[in-house]
Amino acid sequence: MSVIKLGSPAVPVKITEYGTYLAKLEHIWQAARRYAKRHGYNVIETYGVVGVAPFQKFAIPAWLGYLKVPHKEPIHFHEIFDNKFSWVVEWGIS
C-alpha cells in the first residue's frame, strides 16, 4: 500500500489494492484540530469544533469534506492493533 497525503490540512492516507482509502481516525481528528486553529474556531475536546462538527464517527463525512479529502460513502470503521489500539476509517472515491 502506498501512503499519500490528502486534504488541507493534510491527512496521511493509504490506498489499498482494492482502490479504497484508509486513514487512522486519530489522524483525521489531528487535521480537524489544525483546521479549527487555522480558521479561528473553538475546539472542545469532549465535543469537537464548535459550529463545525463533533469529533465523533458519524461526523467523518463532514470532516472529510471540510478537509477537502475526496470521498464517497459508505464509510467503514475498523479496529486495528498496531502497537496500540486504534480505529481506521475506510472509504472509496468513485
C-alpha positions as CSV (number, residue, x, y, z in Angstrom):
1,M,0.0,0.0,0.0
2,S,1.3,3.4,-0.9
3,V,0.9,6.4,1.5
4,I,-0.1,9.8,0.2
5,K,-1.3,13.0,2.0
6,L,-4.7,14.3,1.1
7,G,-6.6,17.4,2.2
8,S,-5.8,20.7,3.8
9,P,-4.5,20.2,6.4
10,A,-3.2,17.0,5.0
11,V,-4.1,13.6,6.3
12,P,-1.8,10.6,5.7
13,V,-3.9,8.1,3.7
14,K,-3.1,4.6,2.4
15,I,-4.5,3.4,-0.9
16,T,-5.4,-0.3,-0.7
17,E,-5.0,-2.8,-3.5
18,Y,-8.8,-2.6,-4.0
19,G,-8.7,1.2,-4.6
20,T,-10.1,2.1,-1.2
21,Y,-8.6,4.7,1.1
22,L,-7.5,4.1,4.7
23,A,-6.7,6.7,7.4
24,K,-6.4,6.5,11.1
25,L,-9.3,8.2,12.9
26,E,-6.8,10.0,15.2
27,H,-5.0,11.5,12.1
28,I,-8.4,12.9,10.9
29,W,-9.0,14.4,14.3
30,Q,-5.5,15.9,14.3
31,A,-6.1,17.5,10.9
32,A,-9.5,18.7,12.2
33,R,-7.8,20.5,15.1
34,R,-5.4,22.1,12.8
35,Y,-8.3,23.2,10.5
36,A,-10.1,24.7,13.5
37,K,-6.9,26.6,14.6
38,R,-6.4,28.0,11.1
39,H,-10.0,29.2,10.9
40,G,-10.3,30.6,14.4
41,Y,-12.8,28.1,15.7
42,N,-13.1,26.9,19.3
43,V,-12.1,23.3,20.0
44,I,-13.8,21.4,22.8
45,E,-12.2,18.0,23.3
46,T,-15.4,16.3,24.5
47,Y,-17.3,17.6,21.5
48,G,-15.2,18.8,18.6
49,V,-15.2,22.1,16.8
50,V,-17.9,24.4,17.9
51,G,-20.1,25.5,15.0
52,V,-18.4,23.0,12.6
53,A,-18.7,19.3,13.6
54,P,-18.1,17.0,16.6
55,F,-15.2,14.5,16.9
56,Q,-17.5,11.5,16.5
57,K,-17.6,8.8,13.9
58,F,-20.9,9.9,12.4
59,A,-19.2,13.2,11.5
60,I,-16.4,11.7,9.4
61,P,-18.1,12.6,6.1
62,A,-18.4,16.2,7.2
63,W,-14.8,16.3,8.3
64,L,-13.5,14.8,5.1
65,G,-15.5,17.5,3.3
66,Y,-14.1,20.3,5.4
67,L,-10.6,18.9,4.9
68,K,-11.1,18.6,1.2
69,V,-10.4,14.9,1.2
70,P,-12.1,13.2,-1.8
71,H,-14.6,10.6,-0.5
72,K,-17.7,8.7,-1.3
73,E,-20.0,7.0,1.2
74,P,-20.3,4.4,2.6
75,I,-17.5,4.9,5.1
76,H,-16.4,2.0,7.2
77,F,-14.6,1.8,10.5
78,H,-12.2,-1.0,11.5
79,E,-10.5,-1.7,14.8
80,I,-6.7,-2.4,14.5
81,F,-3.9,-3.1,16.8
82,D,-0.5,-1.8,15.6
83,N,1.5,-1.2,18.8
84,K,-1.7,0.3,20.3
85,F,-5.4,0.1,19.7
86,S,-6.8,2.5,17.1
87,W,-9.6,2.9,14.6
88,V,-9.1,3.1,10.9
89,V,-11.6,4.8,8.5
90,E,-12.0,3.3,5.0
91,W,-13.8,4.8,2.0
92,G,-13.9,4.9,-1.7
93,I,-13.8,7.9,-4.1
94,S,-15.6,6.7,-7.2
